[in-house]
């Protein structure tokens, strides 16, 4: 099962109610703020993170108000980080829509991000949901640290495979892990189970990010982003790291020099893409992605059989088989 409608089926009611719930969580008496948050709600993507929250809770019990708070908290804090990221990256588009900073400028975008963060914190405190707040806040901390670690290493282009895993664990996997742990915690699963769901989400997130990084090298159809973007942004991802580790000294020097000094030259970037494609970097990355997928599934199969477990299994396959 990997069709997204089938995956959503066990929590279809929750997912259709969630948009209204999330909208209510964003309400403000300031007309400008209301206008911006309505724009945010309208352009939400596939809502994979709330889906992880709802399915993870449904593995153990029926969803409840706390589960909706958990999904809202994740979305509030995650959306805040995206709004701030677009300011940091000076990005004008996100998922094909204008970013907040493109429409309302940086100052408003930063303040809107702060508002979203505070809304998430308040929701948890007002409902005495300190464990949920701990789980999700830890993920936001890790995401910031991962982003800074990547920026620091990008300057020197000295990322090892181990550092790469650290970066993607913090930047991407920690939030998916938080979704799964928060979902389980919202229905009072015990500490050991919550931790196991955290580990499940962590492994799914690692596989998800490796798949994302493979898109940059033309792996997959309809990929939705032009190849070579990571190279232009001096991001060292797994296919490139593997290729460099197994290259001749002269090739390695040429590639590093291109990424450092010619990363805006499309022809030079194309040479780097071809260098990676001709190495075994793609196959190696696919193999690593599948290892994380299998670790996630093994953890999931320790849980009792249910419609929610089958849907989560489908969601794991969906994250690594997606075409964009």
C-alpha positions as CSV (number, residue, x, y, z in Angstrom):
1,X,0.0,0.0,0.0
2,X,1.5,3.3,-1.0
3,X,-1.3,5.3,-2.4
4,X,-1.7,8.5,-0.3
5,X,-5.5,8.2,-0.1
6,X,-5.2,4.7,1.3
7,X,-2.5,5.9,3.8
8,X,-4.8,8.7,5.0
9,X,-7.9,6.4,5.3
10,X,-7.5,5.4,9.0
11,X,-7.3,9.1,10.0
12,X,-9.3,10.7,7.2
13,X,-11.7,12.4,9.7
14,X,-8.8,13.8,11.7
15,X,-7.0,15.1,8.6
16,X,-10.1,16.8,7.3
17,X,-10.9,18.4,10.7
18,X,-7.3,19.5,11.1
19,X,-7.3,22.5,8.8
20,X,-10.2,24.1,10.7
21,X,-8.4,23.3,14.0
22,X,-5.1,24.7,12.8
23,X,-6.9,27.9,11.4
24,X,-8.4,28.5,14.8
25,X,-4.9,28.1,16.4
26,X,-3.6,31.0,14.2
27,X,-6.4,33.5,15.0
28,X,-5.3,37.0,15.9
29,X,-7.0,40.4,16.5
30,X,-4.4,42.1,14.2
31,X,-5.9,42.3,10.7
32,X,-2.4,42.2,9.0
33,X,-1.4,39.1,11.0
34,X,-4.8,37.5,10.2
35,X,-4.2,38.1,6.5
36,X,-0.7,36.6,6.5
37,X,-1.8,33.5,8.5
38,X,-4.8,32.9,6.2
39,X,-2.3,32.9,3.3
40,X,-0.2,30.4,5.2
41,X,-3.2,28.0,5.7
42,X,-4.2,28.2,2.1
43,X,-0.8,27.2,0.8
44,X,-0.1,24.3,3.1
45,X,1.4,21.3,1.3
46,X,0.5,17.6,1.8
47,X,0.5,17.9,5.6
48,X,2.7,14.9,6.0
49,X,3.7,15.9,9.6
50,X,0.2,16.0,11.0
51,X,-0.4,12.6,9.2
52,X,2.6,11.1,11.1
53,X,1.1,12.5,14.4
54,X,-2.4,11.1,13.8
55,X,-1.3,7.7,12.5
56,X,1.3,7.3,15.4
57,X,-1.4,8.0,17.9
58,X,-3.9,5.7,16.2
59,X,-1.4,2.8,16.6
60,X,-2.3,2.7,20.3
61,X,-5.6,4.4,20.9
62,X,-8.3,6.7,19.4
63,X,-7.1,10.2,18.8
64,X,-8.2,12.9,21.2
65,X,-7.9,16.7,21.8
66,X,-4.3,16.2,22.9
67,X,-3.5,14.6,19.6
68,X,-4.9,17.6,17.7
69,X,-2.8,19.9,20.0
70,X,0.3,17.8,19.2
71,X,-0.4,18.1,15.4
72,X,-1.0,21.8,15.7
73,X,2.1,22.3,17.8
74,X,4.2,20.5,15.2
75,X,2.7,22.6,12.4
76,X,3.0,25.9,14.2
77,X,6.7,25.4,15.2
78,X,7.6,23.9,11.8
79,X,5.8,26.7,9.8
80,X,7.7,29.3,12.0
81,X,11.0,27.7,11.0
82,X,10.0,27.7,7.3
83,X,9.0,31.4,7.4
84,X,12.3,32.3,9.1
85,X,14.3,30.0,6.7
86,X,12.9,31.9,3.7
87,X,14.2,35.2,5.2
88,X,17.6,33.6,6.0
89,X,17.8,32.2,2.4
90,X,16.4,35.3,0.8
91,X,13.9,32.9,-1.0
92,X,11.0,34.3,-2.9
93,X,9.2,31.1,-3.5
94,X,8.1,28.1,-1.4
95,X,6.3,25.1,-3.1
96,X,5.5,27.3,-6.1
97,X,3.9,30.1,-4.0
98,X,5.4,33.4,-3.0
99,X,7.1,33.3,0.4
100,X,5.9,35.5,3.2
101,X,9.0,37.7,2.9
102,X,8.5,38.1,-0.8
103,X,4.9,39.5,-0.3
104,X,5.3,41.3,3.0
105,X,9.1,41.9,3.4
106,X,11.6,40.5,5.9
107,X,10.5,42.4,9.0
108,X,6.9,41.2,8.9
109,X,8.0,37.6,8.0
110,X,10.3,37.5,11.1
111,X,7.6,38.8,13.4
112,X,5.0,36.3,11.9
113,X,7.5,33.5,12.6
114,X,7.9,34.7,16.2
115,X,4.1,34.8,16.5
116,X,3.7,31.2,15.3
117,X,6.4,30.1,17.8
118,X,4.7,31.8,20.6
119,X,1.3,30.4,19.7
120,X,2.7,26.9,19.8
121,X,4.3,27.5,23.2
122,X,1.1,29.1,24.6
123,X,-1.1,26.2,23.4
124,X,1.0,23.7,25.2
125,X,1.4,25.7,28.4
126,X,-2.4,26.6,28.6
127,X,-3.2,22.9,28.3
128,X,-0.4,21.7,30.7
129,X,1.0,19.6,27.8
130,X,4.6,19.9,28.9
131,X,5.8,16.6,27.5
132,X,4.5,17.5,24.0
133,X,6.3,20.8,24.3
134,X,9.5,19.1,25.4
135,X,9.4,16.7,22.4
136,X,8.7,19.3,19.8
137,X,10.9,22.1,21.2
138,X,13.8,19.7,21.2
139,X,13.2,19.1,17.5
140,X,13.2,22.8,16.8
141,X,16.5,23.2,18.7
142,X,18.1,20.3,16.7
143,X,16.8,21.8,13.4
144,X,18.5,25.1,14.2
145,X,21.8,23.4,15.2
146,X,21.7,21.2,12.1
147,X,21.3,24.2,9.8
148,X,24.2,26.0,11.5
149,X,26.4,22.9,11.4
150,X,25.7,22.7,7.6
151,X,26.5,26.4,7.1
152,X,29.7,26.0,9.0
153,X,30.8,23.0,7.1
154,X,29.7,24.4,3.7
155,X,32.4,27.1,4.1
156,X,35.2,24.6,4.3
157,X,33.6,21.8,2.2
158,X,35.0,19.2,4.6
159,X,31.8,17.3,5.4
160,X,32.5,13.6,6.2
161,X,29.8,10.9,5.8
162,X,29.3,10.9,9.6
163,X,28.8,14.7,9.7
164,X,26.4,14.5,6.8
165,X,24.3,12.0,8.9
166,X,24.5,14.3,11.9
167,X,23.2,17.2,9.8
168,X,20.2,15.4,8.2
169,X,19.3,13.8,11.5
170,X,19.1,17.2,13.1
171,X,17.7,19.2,10.1
172,X,15.0,16.8,8.9
173,X,14.7,13.6,10.8
174,X,14.4,15.1,14.3
175,X,11.0,16.7,13.3
176,X,9.5,13.5,11.8
177,X,10.7,11.7,15.0
178,X,9.0,14.4,17.1
179,X,5.7,13.9,15.2
180,X,5.7,10.1,15.8
181,X,6.7,10.5,19.5
182,X,4.2,13.3,20.1
183,X,1.4,11.2,18.5
184,X,2.2,8.2,20.8
185,X,2.5,10.5,23.8
186,X,-0.8,12.2,23.1
187,X,-2.7,8.9,23.8
188,X,-0.6,8.2,26.9
189,X,1.7,5.5,25.5
190,X,4.4,4.5,27.9
191,X,7.9,6.1,27.8
192,X,9.5,3.0,26.1
193,X,6.9,3.0,23.4
194,X,7.2,6.8,22.8
195,X,11.0,6.4,22.5
196,X,10.5,3.5,20.0
197,X,8.2,5.7,17.9
198,X,10.8,8.5,18.1
199,X,13.4,6.1,16.7
200,X,11.0,4.9,14.0
201,X,10.4,8.5,12.9
202,X,14.2,9.3,13.0
203,X,14.9,6.4,10.6
204,X,12.0,7.5,8.3
205,X,13.4,11.0,8.3
206,X,16.9,9.9,7.4
207,X,15.6,7.9,4.4
208,X,13.4,10.8,3.4
209,X,16.3,13.3,3.3
210,X,18.6,11.0,1.4
211,X,15.9,10.6,-1.2
212,X,15.5,14.4,-1.4
213,X,19.3,14.7,-1.9
214,X,19.2,12.1,-4.7
215,X,16.8,14.3,-6.7
216,X,19.5,16.9,-7.2
217,X,21.4,14.3,-9.3
218,X,18.5,13.6,-11.6
219,X,17.4,10.5,-9.7
220,X,13.6,10.1,-10.2
221,X,11.1,11.6,-12.7
222,X,9.2,14.8,-12.3
223,X,11.5,15.8,-9.5
224,X,10.1,19.3,-9.1
225,X,13.4,21.0,-8.6
226,X,16.3,21.6,-11.1
227,X,19.3,19.4,-10.7
228,X,22.5,21.0,-9.4
229,X,20.8,23.3,-6.8
230,X,22.6,21.7,-3.9
231,X,26.0,22.2,-5.7
232,X,25.2,25.8,-6.4
233,X,24.4,26.3,-2.7
234,X,27.6,24.4,-1.8
235,X,25.7,21.7,0.0
236,X,27.7,18.5,0.4
237,X,25.2,15.6,0.2
238,X,25.8,11.8,0.3
239,X,26.2,11.1,-3.4
240,X,28.8,13.8,-3.7
241,X,30.6,12.9,-0.4
242,X,30.8,9.2,-1.6
243,X,32.1,10.2,-5.1
244,X,34.8,12.5,-3.6
245,X,35.9,9.8,-1.1
246,X,36.5,7.4,-4.0
247,X,37.9,9.9,-6.5
248,X,41.5,10.3,-7.7
249,X,43.3,13.2,-6.1
250,X,43.2,15.3,-9.3
251,X,39.5,14.7,-9.8
252,X,38.7,15.6,-6.2
253,X,40.7,18.8,-6.4
254,X,38.8,19.8,-9.6
255,X,35.4,19.1,-8.1
256,X,36.2,21.0,-4.8
257,X,37.5,23.9,-6.8
258,X,34.3,24.0,-9.0
259,X,32.0,24.0,-6.0
260,X,34.1,26.7,-4.2
261,X,34.7,29.0,-7.1
262,X,32.4,28.2,-10.1
263,X,29.2,27.1,-8.5
264,X,27.2,29.7,-10.5
265,X,28.5,28.4,-13.8
266,X,25.9,25.9,-15.2
267,X,28.4,24.1,-17.4
268,X,30.9,23.6,-14.5
269,X,28.0,22.5,-12.3
270,X,27.0,20.0,-15.0
271,X,30.5,18.5,-14.9
272,X,30.2,17.9,-11.2
273,X,26.8,16.3,-11.7
274,X,28.3,14.0,-14.4
275,X,31.2,13.2,-12.1
276,X,28.8,12.0,-9.3
277,X,26.6,10.1,-11.7
278,X,29.6,8.2,-13.1
279,X,30.7,7.2,-9.6
280,X,28.8,4.8,-7.5
281,X,27.5,7.6,-5.3
282,X,23.9,7.2,-6.5
283,X,23.8,3.4,-5.8
284,X,25.6,3.8,-2.5
285,X,23.1,6.5,-1.4
286,X,20.1,4.4,-2.5
287,X,21.5,1.5,-0.4
288,X,21.9,3.7,2.7
289,X,18.3,5.1,2.2
290,X,17.0,1.5,2.0
291,X,18.9,0.6,5.2
292,X,17.2,3.4,7.1
293,X,13.8,2.4,5.6
294,X,14.3,-1.2,6.8
295,X,15.3,0.0,10.3
296,X,12.1,2.0,10.5
297,X,9.9,-0.9,9.3
298,X,11.5,-3.3,11.8
299,X,10.6,-0.9,14.6
300,X,7.1,-0.5,13.2
301,X,6.6,-4.3,13.0
302,X,7.2,-4.5,16.7
303,X,3.8,-2.7,17.1
304,X,0.5,-4.6,17.1
305,X,-1.1,-5.2,13.7
306,X,-3.7,-2.6,12.8
307,X,-5.0,-0.4,10.0
308,X,-2.9,2.4,11.3
309,X,0.3,0.2,11.3
310,X,-0.4,-0.8,7.7
311,X,-0.9,2.9,6.8
312,X,2.4,3.9,8.4
313,X,4.1,1.1,6.5
314,X,2.6,2.6,3.3
315,X,3.8,6.1,4.4
316,X,7.4,4.8,4.9
317,X,7.3,3.4,1.3
318,X,5.7,6.6,0.0
319,X,8.4,8.9,1.4
320,X,11.2,7.0,-0.5
321,X,9.3,6.1,-3.6
322,X,7.9,9.6,-4.3
323,X,8.8,11.3,-7.5
324,X,9.2,14.8,-6.2
